[in-house]
């Protein structure tokens, strides 16, 4: 049975829904009006607040309608719908939040007198609406001002509605006995809306007090202090207090700031950066701020207690970012503000921090913990602070006189000064990029020594469309190097003091090869030899003159045969010139040192290298400079967690999952190393560096990265064992290490490099893939039976049972039905980047072919080589996999060596044979091949 309270709630919701609709049409919509936008910014702000209230009113109406619907459902279907289905009970918190939003919007309008100001230009209209407004109100004099009438019209119905909610819910709670499942819901809802009454009274009291304050202040002070969200919590004119040393004439405590008025001066203190220090004598307490210490005094201990309590609760509320509910200081959150906070502040007082902005952790009014300090002149410091001074590891950037150049100081600091080990200027691994508007825009990624590029590094000159990959010395290209251009031309040779010296190799996009000497812009000059794609060679002396183009005197040999495509593919640059083990020592080294030092938590930032950009970009993004904002103890604790995780996950399956998470985390040493390596890889092989002659260089680099990542994991594991007092594991031999690198680490990290790496394979095998695509296109024209016959598949192996026909079809016309399961299986080879998973797909495809044949024959059947190859070609042709050559060669290069000579190796060789056979001319011209020569193909 439904209770009388439920029926009363339904009537209450109906009346309130209708009232909200009338408020919308009679008050809010006319206030917003259709007049042109006013020029007065204050009026515009008032209209914005009224618009906000209108939206809150709409949401309140919608939730009231939803509540009404649930009540009608309950009253109309008493046996099927329980009491707990009422919106007021099952979703009381959401209903409450909508009411709170309306109250806060309304209070903002009251605080700045938005209603009379918005109605000012339509005064005559509102005088005519008095009678209609009077129907919404009770106890309001007909002589009351328009502003008063509007204010009451928007508050009184809600206040009455909430009061009735509370009374009916309390009555409903008395009628519902304890075992009833909705009993707790009813009590909870009654409590919430009882609290809402208190919240509404406090919100209105604060809004009216704030409104009165703005009236009492001069227009200049009002313009400085007045904001719609600001509320007055305490005024020294009501509760007397004296503040020193500023000797303020008036002290105002708002919900977001403490304001001291002293003559024409206004001192404002953000409450998020105010710390309350209780006094000992009962007559004084102190406030600490980033630049001041204020003492509050009063002859009356009770007055002082009021101020101390209200300031404390206001600080707590400001730090939480939302109003206490139901009243100030009565929330569920702690009533004491934390000593440590994370806030931004710009210093004003003269001194070394003048106009500097600090963003980070604070403790008792001082920067303390991790943070970022920025000066207007472009200086930046990111790192640890202690009691307001740089202390611990930090990175300081100091702009040089010339634009977009910085000195970098990366070291440990003590009490504001550099100390201990450190790196001044650019040193180690780092990135330097200029602005796009710079005279010579470029980006350098690589190694530095004492502020100069030195060692292995990559420079991209976007103006010239060139990328240099190679060795540097004293800020100049020096030693072996590779130059790649946007036009696809590659050069490998020797540089000295930034100039090309001696003979070198030049490869063009069409695979022409030049061996000889060059000019700076890679023009052929002096003695040399050109090998053309068709095998012809031209050997002699080359030169060029102004306006004459290239000229030569030498011997042209046309007797040579065209070179084998595989020999052309072997023309790879950089291999041997830059040993893969030594290329990125500036990245690997700090991680090795970190592990060797026992993984001290406060030195993790040293792993990040540095990234120096132009001043504008530096302010936008400091991902290579910013340290995690945690205390040193938290860093150490997090490192302990990292090491503990490694100890808990040493079994193969658990280890794979653990390493996967570590590599994907930007906070884990392995994840940090992987991100640094991705940065170097993209700097080398993306964009201009996407050149087929760099494929081997990239492939061996990926494998080396996997070895280094595994070495770091092993080092971290040994540290973890030592910290737990356990015996370290024995060193791995080379074979055991390679098994783990290729079987475990490489598949996990390969996705991070796959895009750039696979692009190089695509470019390298583009010509063969083009022939293969032509062959696939021609074979796809065959119906199934014709293709099986063309491939010379023995007829007793044809799966004719799979060819279901309609009345209008003939057996000889059906396509893509035979060996369908094997075809669909093989197509999955492109859905993963893991070489092992690709090989597993190939194995399953082989299994599907044999399973289909066994079903056709009615017995288990092992295919001999002469039968398997044509069937596999059939499946490959129907799978229509794009870029199969690139896929095959990447699998071959990246697969685990343990599979060499095994089943996976055999199946990959079979797939490779199919790929090569489809490229042959007889496949592309539909010639019948005759019986297969399996020996030739294998």
C-alpha positions in Angstrom: 0.0 0.0 0.0 1.2 3.5 -0.7 1.3 5.9 2.2 -0.4 9.4 2.4 3.1 10.9 2.4 3.8 9.5 -1.1 0.5 11.1 -2.4 1.5 14.4 -0.7 4.9 14.2 -2.3 3.3 13.7 -5.7 1.1 16.8 -5.2 4.1 18.8 -4.0 6.2 17.9 -7.1 3.3 18.8 -9.4 2.9 22.2 -7.8 6.7 22.9 -7.8 7.1 21.8 -11.4 4.3 24.2 -12.5 5.8 26.9 -10.3 9.3 26.5 -11.9 7.7 26.7 -15.4 5.9 30.0 -14.4 9.2 31.4 -12.9 10.9 30.6 -16.2 8.2 32.4 -18.3 7.4 35.2 -15.9 10.9 36.1 -14.6 13.9 34.5 -16.2 13.0 34.8 -19.8 11.9 38.4 -19.6 15.1 39.2 -17.6 17.2 37.8 -20.4 14.9 39.5 -23.0 15.7 39.9 -26.7 17.1 43.4 -26.5 20.6 44.1 -28.0 23.5 43.2 -25.8 24.2 46.1 -23.4 27.4 48.0 -23.7 27.9 48.2 -19.9 30.1 45.3 -18.8 28.5 45.1 -15.4 25.0 44.6 -17.0 26.5 42.0 -19.4 27.9 40.1 -16.4 24.5 40.3 -14.6 22.8 38.8 -17.7 25.4 36.1 -17.8 24.6 35.2 -14.2 20.9 35.2 -14.9 21.5 33.0 -17.9 23.4 30.6 -15.6 20.5 30.6 -13.1 18.1 30.0 -16.0 20.1 26.8 -16.9 20.1 25.7 -13.3 16.3 26.3 -13.1 15.8 24.2 -16.2 17.8 21.3 -14.7 15.8 21.6 -11.5 12.6 21.4 -13.4 13.8 18.4 -15.3 14.8 16.5 -12.1 11.4 17.5 -10.5 9.6 16.0 -13.5 11.7 12.9 -13.2 10.8 12.6 -9.5 7.2 13.2 -10.3 7.2 10.4 -12.9 8.7 8.0 -10.4 6.0 8.9 -7.9 3.2 8.4 -10.5 4.7 5.0 -11.4 4.8 4.0 -7.7 1.2 5.2 -7.1 -0.1 3.5 -10.2 1.6 0.2 -9.8 1.8 -0.3 -6.0 2.3 -4.1 -6.2 5.0 -4.0 -8.8 7.0 -0.9 -8.0 8.7 -0.6 -4.6 9.2 2.5 -2.4 12.9 2.4 -3.1 12.2 3.2 -6.8 11.3 6.8 -6.0 13.9 9.1 -7.4 14.0 11.1 -4.2 15.2 7.9 -2.4 17.3 6.0 -4.9 19.1 9.0 -6.3 18.9 11.5 -3.5 22.4 12.7 -3.9 21.8 13.7 -7.5 18.6 15.5 -6.7 20.4 17.3 -3.9 23.2 18.4 -6.2 20.8 20.0 -8.7 19.2 22.0 -5.8 22.7 23.1 -4.6 23.6 24.3 -8.1 20.4 26.4 -8.3 21.0 27.8 -4.8 24.6 28.8 -5.7 23.6 30.4 -9.0 20.8 32.3 -7.2 23.2 33.4 -4.4 25.7 34.8 -7.0 22.9 36.9 -8.5 21.9 38.2 -5.1 25.5 39.1 -4.1 26.0 41.4 -7.1 22.4 42.5 -7.3 22.0 41.0 -10.8 18.1 41.1 -10.7 17.6 44.8 -10.3 20.4 45.6 -12.6 19.2 43.3 -15.3 15.6 44.6 -14.9 16.7 48.3 -14.9 16.0 49.0 -18.6 12.6 47.4 -18.5 11.2 49.0 -15.3 7.8 49.7 -16.8 7.4 46.1 -17.9 8.1 44.9 -14.4 5.7 47.3 -12.8 3.0 45.7 -14.9 4.1 42.2 -13.8 3.6 42.9 -10.0 0.2 41.2 -9.9 1.5 38.0 -11.7 4.6 38.0 -9.4 2.4 38.4 -6.3 0.7 35.1 -7.2 4.1 33.4 -6.8 4.8 35.1 -3.4 3.4 35.5 0.0 4.3 38.1 2.6 5.8 40.6 0.1 4.4 44.1 0.1 2.9 45.5 -3.1 5.1 48.5 -2.5 8.3 46.5 -2.6 10.9 47.3 -5.3 11.1 45.3 -8.5 14.5 43.9 -7.4 13.0 42.7 -4.1 10.1 41.1 -5.8 12.3 39.3 -8.3 14.6 38.1 -5.6 11.8 36.7 -3.6 10.1 35.1 -6.6 13.2 33.1 -7.3 13.8 32.0 -3.7 10.5 31.7 -1.9 9.0 28.7 -3.9 12.2 26.7 -3.5 12.5 27.4 0.2 8.9 26.3 0.8 9.5 23.2 -1.4 12.6 22.1 0.4 10.8 22.6 3.8 7.9 20.4 2.7 10.4 17.8 1.4 11.9 17.5 4.9 8.5 17.3 6.7 7.1 14.7 4.3 10.3 12.6 4.3 10.5 12.7 8.1 6.8 11.6 8.3 7.5 8.9 5.7 10.4 7.7 7.8 8.1 7.3 10.8 5.7 5.2 8.8 8.3 2.9 7.4 9.4 0.2 9.9 13.0 -0.8 10.5 13.1 -4.1 8.4 11.8 -2.3 5.3 14.5 -2.2 2.6 13.8 1.5 1.9 14.1 2.6 5.6 17.7 3.7 5.3 17.0 5.5 2.0 14.2 7.5 3.5 16.4 8.5 6.5 19.3 9.4 4.2 17.1 11.6 2.0 15.5 13.3 5.0 18.9 14.1 6.4 20.2 15.4 3.1 17.3 17.8 2.6 17.4 18.9 6.2 21.1 19.8 5.6 20.0 21.6 2.4 17.9 23.9 4.4 20.9 24.9 6.5 23.0 25.3 3.3 20.4 27.5 1.7 20.1 29.8 4.8 23.9 30.2 5.0 24.2 30.8 1.2 21.6 33.5 1.3 23.0 35.1 4.5 26.5 35.2 2.9 25.1 36.6 -0.3 23.2 39.4 1.4 26.2 40.2 3.6 28.4 40.4 0.5 25.9 42.6 -1.2 25.8 45.0 1.7 29.6 45.1 1.7 29.8 46.1 -1.9 27.4 49.0 -1.1 29.7 50.2 1.7 32.9 50.3 -0.4 34.0 52.9 -2.8 33.5 52.2 -6.5 37.3 51.8 -6.9 37.5 49.1 -4.2 34.4 47.5 -5.5 35.8 47.2 -9.0 39.0 45.6 -7.5 37.3 43.1 -5.2 33.9 42.3 -6.5 33.4 38.9 -8.3 30.2 36.9 -8.5 31.6 33.9 -6.7 33.2 35.8 -3.8 31.4 35.7 -0.5 32.1 37.6 2.7 32.7 35.3 5.7 33.9 37.8 8.3 34.4 41.6 8.6 36.5 43.3 11.3 33.8 45.9 11.6 31.5 43.2 13.0 34.1 41.3 15.0 37.0 43.5 15.9 40.6 42.4 15.2 44.0 44.1 14.7 46.5 42.9 12.1 50.2 43.7 12.3 52.6 44.7 10.8 50.3 46.2 8.1 48.0 48.0 10.6 45.0 47.4 8.4 42.0 49.7 8.9 39.6 46.9 7.8 40.0 43.2 7.5 37.8 41.2 5.2 37.7 37.4 5.1 36.2 36.0 1.9 35.7 32.4 0.8 38.8 32.6 -1.5 41.0 35.4 -0.1 41.9 37.5 2.9 41.8 41.2 2.2 43.4 44.0 4.2 42.3 47.6 3.5 44.9 50.3 4.4 44.1 53.7 3.1 44.0 53.5 -0.7 46.0 50.2 -0.6 44.5 46.8 -0.9 46.5 43.7 0.2 45.0 40.4 -1.0 46.2 37.0 0.1 45.1 33.8 -1.7 43.7 31.5 1.0 45.3 28.4 -0.7 48.6 30.0 0.3 47.7 30.9 3.9 48.9 28.8 6.9 47.4 29.3 10.3 49.8 29.2 13.3 47.8 29.2 16.5 49.0 31.6 19.2 49.9 30.4 22.7 48.5 33.3 24.8 44.9 33.3 23.6 45.2 36.9 22.4 47.2 36.4 19.2 47.5 34.0 16.2 49.7 34.2 13.1 49.2 33.7 9.4 52.0 32.7 7.2 52.0 33.6 3.5 54.7 33.2 0.8 56.0 36.8 1.5 54.5 37.9 4.8 53.8 36.9 8.4 50.7 38.5 9.8 49.7 38.6 13.5 46.0 38.8 14.4 45.4 40.4 17.8 42.3 41.1 19.9 41.5 42.2 23.4 38.6 39.8 23.4 39.7 36.2 23.3 36.3 35.1 22.0 36.6 37.5 19.0 40.0 36.2 18.2 38.8 32.6 18.4 36.0 33.4 15.9 38.6 34.8 13.5 41.0 31.9 13.9 38.3 29.3 13.4 36.8 31.0 10.4 40.2 31.6 8.7 41.1 27.9 9.3 37.8 26.6 7.8 38.0 29.1 4.9 41.5 27.8 4.0 40.2 24.2 4.2 37.3 25.0 2.0 39.4 26.9 -0.6 41.9 24.0 -0.8 39.0 21.6 -1.4 37.7 23.8 -4.2 34.0 23.5 -3.1 31.8 24.8 -0.4 31.4 22.9 2.8 28.0 21.2 3.2 25.8 21.9 4.9 27.7 24.9 6.5 31.2 26.2 6.8 33.3 23.8 8.9 30.6 21.1 9.0 31.7 18.9 6.1 33.0 15.3 6.3 36.5 16.5 5.2 39.3 17.2 7.8 38.8 20.6 9.6 42.6 21.3 9.7 44.3 22.4 6.4 47.3 20.4 5.3 50.8 21.8 5.8 51.9 20.7 2.4 50.0 21.9 -0.7 50.5 22.3 -4.5 49.7 25.8 -5.7 51.1 28.4 -8.2 52.2 31.9 -7.0 54.0 34.9 -8.5 56.3 36.7 -6.0 56.0 40.5 -5.8 58.6 41.6 -3.2 62.0 42.8 -4.4 64.8 40.2 -4.4 66.0 37.2 -6.4 62.4 35.9 -6.8 60.8 39.2 -7.8 58.2 38.5 -10.5 59.1 34.8 -10.6 56.3 32.3 -10.7 56.6 29.1 -8.6 54.3 26.2 -9.4 54.6 23.2 -7.2 54.6 22.0 -3.6 54.6 24.3 -0.6 55.0 23.7 3.2 54.3 26.4 5.7 54.6 29.3 3.3 57.7 28.2 1.5 58.4 26.2 -1.7 59.2 22.8 -0.4 59.2 19.6 -2.5 59.0 19.4 -6.3 58.2 22.4 -8.4 58.9 24.7 -11.3 60.3 28.3 -10.9 60.0 30.6 -13.9 61.4 34.2 -14.2 60.1 36.8 -16.7 63.6 36.9 -18.3 63.3 33.3 -19.4 65.1 31.5 -16.6 63.6 28.3 -15.6 64.4 25.9 -12.7 62.7 22.6 -12.3 63.5 20.3 -9.4 63.5 20.0 -5.6 63.1 22.8 -3.1 63.6 23.0 0.6 62.3 25.9 2.7 62.1 28.2 -0.3 65.5 27.3 -1.8 66.7 25.0 -4.6 67.8 21.9 -2.8 68.3 18.5 -4.3 68.3 17.5 -8.0 67.3 20.3 -10.4 67.6 21.6 -14.0 68.2 25.3 -14.6 67.9 26.9 -18.0 69.4 30.4 -18.4 68.8 32.2 -21.7 71.8 33.4 -23.6 72.0 36.9 -25.2 71.1 35.4 -28.6 67.5 34.4 -29.1 66.4 30.8 -28.6 69.7 29.7 -27.0 70.0 28.5 -23.4 72.7 27.3 -21.0 71.6 24.2 -19.1 72.7 23.5 -15.6 71.7 19.9 -14.6 73.0 19.0 -11.2 72.4 18.7 -7.4 71.7 21.9 -5.5 72.2 22.8 -1.8 70.4 25.7 -0.2 70.1 27.6 -3.5 73.5 26.9 -4.9 74.9 24.2 -7.2 76.9 21.5 -5.4 78.2 17.9 -5.9 78.2 16.4 -9.3 76.6 18.5 -12.0 76.4 19.2 -15.7 76.9 22.8 -16.8 75.8 23.8 -20.3 74.6 21.0 -22.5 76.2 17.7 -21.7 75.2 14.1 -22.3 72.2 13.3 -24.4 69.8 16.1 -25.4 67.6 17.7 -27.9 68.0 21.2 -29.3 65.5 22.7 -31.7 65.1 26.2 -33.1 62.0 28.2 -33.8 60.3 27.6 -37.2 60.9 31.4 -37.8 64.7 31.1 -37.1 67.0 32.0 -40.1 68.2 28.4 -40.2 65.5 26.2 -38.5 67.0 22.9 -37.4 66.7 20.2 -34.7 69.5 18.2 -33.2 69.1 15.0 -31.3 72.2 13.4 -29.9 75.2 13.7 -27.7 76.9 16.8 -26.3 80.1 17.6 -24.5 80.5 20.9 -22.6 77.8 22.6 -24.6 78.9 21.4 -28.0 77.6 18.7 -30.2 80.0 15.8 -30.0 79.7 12.1 -30.7 76.7 10.4 -32.5 73.8 12.7 -33.3 71.1 13.5 -35.8 70.5 17.0 -37.3 67.6 17.9 -39.5 67.8 21.0 -41.6 64.3 21.7 -42.6 65.3 24.6 -44.9 67.6 22.4 -47.1 65.4 19.3 -46.7 68.3 17.3 -45.3 69.0 15.0 -42.4 72.5 14.2 -41.2 73.1 11.0 -39.3 76.6 10.5 -37.9 79.5 11.8 -35.8 80.2 15.2 -34.5 83.1 17.0 -32.9 83.3 20.5 -31.4 79.8 21.4 -32.7 80.7 20.3 -36.3 80.1 17.2 -38.4 83.3 15.3 -38.1 83.9 11.6 -39.0 81.7 9.1 -40.8 78.3 10.4 -41.6 75.2 9.7 -43.7 73.2 12.5 -45.4 69.6 11.9 -46.5 67.6 14.4 -48.6 63.9 15.0 -49.1 64.4 13.9 -52.7 65.4 10.4 -51.6 69.1 10.9 -52.3 71.5 9.3 -49.8 75.2 10.0 -49.2 77.7 8.2 -47.0 81.2 9.4 -46.5 83.6 11.3 -44.3 83.2 14.8 -42.9 85.9 17.0 -41.5 85.2 20.3 -39.8 81.7 20.3 -41.3 82.9 19.6 -44.9 82.7 16.5 -47.1 86.2 15.1 -47.6 87.5 12.2 -49.6 85.5 9.6 -51.6 81.9 8.6 -50.7 78.9 6.7 -51.9 75.7 8.4 -53.4 72.5 6.4 -53.8 69.5 7.9 -55.7 65.9 6.9 -55.4 66.0 4.8 -58.6 68.9 2.8 -57.2 71.6 4.5 -59.3 74.9 4.2 -57.4 77.8 6.7 -57.5 81.2 6.1 -55.9 83.6 9.0 -55.9 84.0 12.6 -54.7 81.4 15.3 -54.2 80.8 19.0 -53.4 79.0 20.3 -50.3 75.6 20.1 -52.0 76.3 16.5 -53.2 77.2 17.4 -56.8 79.4 14.9 -58.5 82.9 16.2 -59.0 86.3 14.5 -59.8 86.9 10.9 -60.4 84.0 8.5 -59.9 81.9 5.6 -61.2 78.1 5.5 -61.8 76.2 2.2 -61.8 72.8 2.6 -63.4 69.7 0.5 -62.4 70.0 -1.5 -65.7 73.6 -2.5 -64.9 75.3 -0.1 -67.2 78.4 1.7 -65.7 80.0 5.0 -66.4 83.5 5.6 -65.1 85.5 8.7 -65.5 85.9 12.3 -64.4 82.8 14.4 -63.5 82.3 18.1 -63.2 79.8 20.9 -63.5 80.0 24.5 -64.7 77.8 27.6 -64.2 74.7 27.0 -66.4 76.2 23.9 -68.1 74.9 21.2 -65.8 76.8 18.0 -65.1 79.4 16.9 -67.6 81.7 13.9 -67.7 84.6 12.3 -69.6 84.9 8.6 -69.3 83.9 5.1 -70.4 80.3 3.8 -70.7 80.0 0.0 -70.3 76.7 -1.4 -71.6 77.7 -5.1 -71.6 76.8 -5.8 -68.0 73.5 -7.6 -67.1 70.9 -5.8 -64.8 71.9 -6.4 -61.2 69.9 -8.9 -59.1 67.2 -7.0 -57.0 68.6 -8.7 -53.9 72.0 -7.2 -54.4 70.4 -3.7 -54.8 68.6 -4.2 -51.5 71.9 -4.9 -49.9 73.1 -1.3 -50.5 72.5 -0.2 -46.9 74.2 2.8 -45.5 75.7 3.4 -42.1 76.2 -0.3 -41.3 79.7 -0.7 -39.9 80.3 3.0 -39.8 78.4 3.5 -36.6 78.6 0.3 -34.4 75.2 -0.2 -33.0 76.5 -0.8 -29.4 78.0 2.7 -29.3 75.4 4.9 -31.1 73.2 5.9 -28.1 75.6 5.6 -25.2 74.4 8.9 -23.9 70.9 7.4 -23.4 72.0 4.0 -22.2 74.8 5.2 -19.9 72.7 7.2 -17.3 70.4 4.2 -16.9 73.3 1.9 -16.4 74.8 4.3 -13.9 71.5 4.6 -12.1 71.2 0.9 -11.7 74.9 0.5 -10.7 74.3 3.2 -7.9 71.5 1.1 -6.4 68.6 3.0 -7.9 68.5 6.1 -5.6 65.0 7.5 -5.9 66.2 11.2 -5.9 68.3 10.7 -9.0 65.7 9.4 -11.4 65.4 12.8 -13.1 69.0 12.5 -14.3 67.8 9.8 -16.7 65.7 12.2 -18.7 68.5 14.1 -20.6 67.5 17.6 -21.6 65.3 19.0 -24.3 66.0 22.7 -25.2 63.4 24.4 -27.3 62.8 28.0 -28.2 61.5 30.2 -25.4 57.9 30.1 -26.5 57.8 26.3 -26.8 59.7 25.9 -23.5 56.9 27.6 -21.6 54.3 25.5 -23.3 55.9 22.1 -22.7 58.5 21.0 -20.3 58.1 17.3 -20.5 61.8 16.7 -20.7 62.5 19.0 -17.8 59.6 18.6 -15.4 60.3 16.4 -12.5 57.4 14.4 -10.9 56.0 16.6 -8.0 56.5 14.1 -5.2 58.6 14.3 -2.1 62.1 12.5 -2.2 60.7 10.0 0.3 57.8 9.3 -2.1 60.4 8.8 -5.0 62.3 6.4 -2.8 59.0 4.7 -1.9 58.0 4.4 -5.5 61.3 2.9 -6.4 60.9 0.3 -3.6 57.5 -0.6 -5.1 59.1 -0.9 -8.6 61.7 -3.3 -7.2 59.2 -5.3 -5.2 57.1 -5.8 -8.3 60.1 -7.3 -10.1 60.7 -9.8 -7.3 57.0 -10.8 -7.3 56.9 -11.5 -11.1 59.8 -13.7 -12.1 57.9 -16.6 -13.6 57.7 -16.4 -17.4 54.0 -15.5 -17.8 54.0 -13.1 -14.8 57.3 -11.5 -16.0 55.9 -10.8 -19.5 52.9 -9.0 -17.9 55.1 -7.1 -15.5 57.5 -6.0 -18.2 54.6 -4.9 -20.4 53.3 -2.6 -17.6 56.7 -1.3 -16.9 57.4 -0.3 -20.5 54.0 1.4 -20.8 54.6 3.5 -17.6 56.3 6.9 -17.9 57.3 6.7 -14.3 59.1 3.3 -14.4 62.8 3.3 -15.3 62.2 0.9 -18.2 59.3 3.1 -19.5 61.5 6.2 -19.3 64.3 4.5 -21.2 61.9 3.2 -23.9 60.5 6.8 -24.4 64.0 8.2 -24.8 64.8 5.5 -27.4 61.6 6.2 -29.2 62.6 9.8 -29.4 65.9 9.0 -31.0 64.4 6.5 -33.4 61.8 8.9 -34.7 64.4 11.6 -35.0 66.5 9.3 -37.2 64.0 7.4 -39.3 60.7 9.4 -39.5 60.0 12.0 -42.1 63.1 12.6 -44.2 64.8 9.6 -42.6 62.3 7.2 -44.1 64.7 5.9 -46.7 65.1 2.3 -47.8 68.8 2.5 -47.6 68.6 2.9 -43.8 66.5 -0.2 -43.1 69.4 -2.3 -41.8 70.6 0.5 -39.7 67.2 0.8 -38.1 66.6 -2.9 -37.7 69.9 -3.5 -35.8 69.1 -0.5 -33.7 65.8 -1.9 -32.6 67.5 -5.2 -31.6 70.1 -3.3 -29.6 67.5 -1.3 -27.8 65.9 -4.6 -26.8 69.2 -5.9 -25.4 69.7 -2.7 -23.4 66.2 -2.8 -22.0 66.8 -6.3 -20.9 70.1 -5.4 -19.3 68.4 -2.6 -17.3 65.7 -5.1 -16.2 68.4 -7.5 -15.1 70.2 -4.7 -13.2 67.0 -3.6 -11.5 66.4 -7.3 -10.4 69.8 -7.6 -8.9 69.3 -4.4 -7.0 66.0 -5.7 -5.7 67.6 -8.9 -4.5 70.4 -7.1 -2.8 67.9 -4.8 -1.0 66.1 -7.8 0.4 69.3 -9.4 1.5 69.0 -12.2 -1.1 71.8 -13.6 -3.2 72.0 -12.0 -6.7 71.3 -14.2 -9.7 74.3 -15.5 -11.7 75.2 -13.6 -14.9 73.5 -14.8 -18.0 75.5 -16.4 -20.8 75.1 -14.9 -24.2 72.8 -17.6 -25.5 70.4 -17.3 -22.5 70.4 -13.5 -22.8 69.5 -13.7 -26.5 66.7 -16.1 -25.8 65.1 -13.6 -23.4 65.8 -10.6 -25.6 64.2 -12.0 -28.7 61.6 -14.1 -27.0 60.4 -11.7 -24.4 61.7 -8.1 -24.6 61.7 -7.6 -28.3 58.0 -8.5 -28.9 57.0 -6.2 -26.0 58.9 -3.1 -27.2 58.6 -3.6 -31.0 55.2 -1.9 -31.2 56.8 1.4 -30.1 59.1 1.4 -33.2 56.9 -0.6 -35.6 55.5 2.3 -37.6 58.8 3.8 -38.6 60.5 0.4 -39.0 57.8 -1.1 -41.2 57.8 2.0 -43.4 61.5 1.3 -44.2 60.6 -2.4 -45.1 57.8 -1.1 -47.3 60.2 1.2 -49.2 62.9 -1.5 -49.5 60.6 -4.1 -51.0 58.4 -1.8 -53.0 59.3 -3.2 -56.4 58.8 -6.9 -55.5 55.6 -6.0 -53.7 54.4 -4.3 -56.9 55.0 -7.5 -59.0 53.4 -9.6 -56.3 50.3 -7.3 -56.4 50.0 -7.7 -60.1 50.2 -11.4 -59.8 47.5 -11.4 -57.0 45.3 -9.2 -59.2 45.6 -11.6 -62.1 45.0 -14.7 -60.0 41.9 -13.2 -58.4 40.2 -13.3 -61.8 40.1 -17.1 -61.7 37.1 -18.8 -60.2 38.1 -21.3 -57.5 38.1 -24.5 -59.6 39.9 -22.8 -62.4 42.6 -21.4 -60.0 43.0 -24.8 -58.4 43.4 -26.3 -61.8 45.8 -23.5 -62.9 48.0 -24.2 -59.8 48.0 -27.9 -60.6 46.3 -28.9 -57.3 45.4 -32.6 -57.6 41.6 -32.9 -58.0 41.1 -35.3 -55.2 42.2 -32.5 -52.8 39.7 -30.0 -54.1 37.1 -29.1 -51.3 34.1 -29.2 -53.7 31.8 -29.9 -50.7 32.5 -26.3 -49.6 31.1 -24.9 -52.9 27.4 -24.3 -52.2 25.6 -23.2 -55.3 22.4 -21.4 -56.0 20.1 -22.4 -58.9 21.7 -19.8 -61.1 25.4 -20.6 -60.3 27.8 -23.0 -61.9 30.6 -24.8 -60.1 33.1 -23.2 -62.5 32.1 -19.7 -61.5 32.3 -19.7 -57.7 35.0 -17.6 -56.1 36.5 -17.3 -52.6 34.8 -20.4 -51.2 37.6 -23.0 -51.2 39.9 -23.2 -48.2 38.0 -20.2 -46.8 39.0 -20.9 -43.1 42.7 -21.0 -44.1 42.4 -17.8 -46.1 40.7 -16.0 -43.2 43.3 -17.3 -40.8 46.2 -16.0 -43.0 44.6 -12.6 -43.2 45.2 -12.2 -39.5 48.9 -12.0 -40.0 48.6 -8.2 -40.5 46.6 -7.7 -37.2 49.7 -8.0 -35.0 53.2 -6.6 -34.9 54.7 -9.4 -32.8 56.8 -11.7 -35.1 56.0 -14.7 -32.9 52.3 -14.1 -33.2 52.6 -13.7 -37.0 54.4 -17.1 -37.1 51.6 -18.6 -35.0 49.1 -17.3 -37.6 51.1 -19.0 -40.3 51.2 -22.3 -38.4 47.4 -22.1 -37.8 47.0 -21.5 -41.6 49.0 -24.6 -42.4 46.8 -26.5 -39.9 43.6 -25.2 -41.5 44.8 -26.3 -45.0 45.6 -29.8 -43.7 42.3 -30.0 -41.8 40.3 -29.1 -44.9 42.2 -31.7 -47.0 41.7 -34.4 -44.3 37.9 -33.6 -44.2 37.7 -33.9 -48.0 39.5 -37.2 -47.9 37.7 -38.5 -44.8 40.9 -39.3 -43.1 43.9 -37.6 -41.5 46.3 -36.6 -44.2 49.8 -35.1 -44.1 50.5 -33.0 -47.2 53.7 -33.8 -49.0 55.7 -30.8 -50.3 54.5 -31.1 -53.9 50.9 -30.8 -52.7 51.4 -28.2 -50.0 53.0 -25.5 -52.1 50.3 -25.1 -54.7 47.6 -25.1 -52.0 49.5 -22.5 -50.0 49.8 -20.3 -53.1 46.1 -20.6 -53.6 45.4 -19.5 -50.0 47.9 -16.6 -50.3 46.3 -15.4 -53.5 42.9 -15.5 -51.9 44.1 -13.7 -48.8 45.3 -10.8 -50.8 47.6 -9.5 -48.2 49.2 -6.1 -49.1 52.9 -5.6 -48.8 53.5 -9.3 -48.1 57.2 -9.0 -49.0 57.7 -6.4 -46.3 55.9 -8.6 -43.8 57.9 -11.7 -44.6 61.3 -9.9 -44.4 60.4 -8.1 -41.2 59.3 -11.5 -39.6 62.6 -13.1 -40.8 64.7 -10.3 -39.4 62.9 -10.0 -36.1 62.0 -13.6 -35.3 63.5 -15.4 -32.3 66.7 -17.3 -33.4 65.4 -20.3 -31.5 63.1 -21.0 -34.4 65.8 -21.2 -37.0 65.7 -24.6 -38.7 62.4 -25.4 -37.0 58.7 -25.5 -38.0 58.3 -21.7 -38.0 61.4 -21.3 -40.2 60.1 -24.0 -42.6 56.6 -22.4 -42.9 58.1 -18.9 -43.4 60.3 -20.3 -46.1 57.2 -21.8 -47.7 55.4 -18.5 -47.6 58.4 -16.8 -49.1 58.5 -19.3 -51.9 54.8 -18.6 -52.6 55.5 -14.8 -52.6 58.4 -15.2 -55.1 56.4 -17.5 -57.3 53.5 -15.2 -57.6 55.9 -12.5 -58.8 57.0 -14.7 -61.7 55.9 -13.8 -65.2 53.8 -16.9 -65.8 51.6 -16.0 -62.9 51.2 -12.4 -64.1 50.4 -13.6 -67.7 48.2 -16.6 -66.9 50.6 -19.2 -68.3 49.9 -22.7 -67.1 52.9 -23.7 -65.0 53.0 -27.5 -65.4 54.0 -29.7 -62.4 55.7 -28.0 -59.5 59.4 -28.4 -59.0 59.5 -28.3 -55.2 63.2 -28.6 -55.0 63.6 -25.4 -57.1 61.1 -23.5 -55.0 62.5 -24.6 -51.6 
